[in-house]
Amino acid sequence: MFTISDSQTDDLVRSFNIEVKMLQEGYIPKSVEEHLKVSIRTVGSPIFSCASFVGMHDIATEDCFHWVSSEPKMVQALSVILRLVDDLQSYEVIFLILYTLKYDNI
């Protein structure tokens, strides 16, 4: 189990580093697909899905951990949904801040 979470942690940190590098270089992805290639990894769904089995004690077998760590379509879909919801919420907050700054001074 620890090797599974270690590899997922490595992948998560590697993806965060790629996002930071893109930000520092001022790089803006050309498409949603390009954005999701990196940002979908930073949602952390695989590692949190794996961690959710830890509290199940005897119910969760080693096969459960291997299944989740193989990132089945269900975990991939969860990652996409969480990333897009997070991006949408971030966009809404930025929009509200800019709107308030612009029209609050009228």
Secondary structure, DSSP 8 states (H G I E B T S, - for coil): -HHHHHHHHHHHHHHHHHHHHHHHTT---SSHHHHHHHHTGGG-HHHHHHHHHHTTTTSS-HHHHHHHHT--HHHHHHHHHHHHHHHHHHHHHHHHHHHHHHHTT-
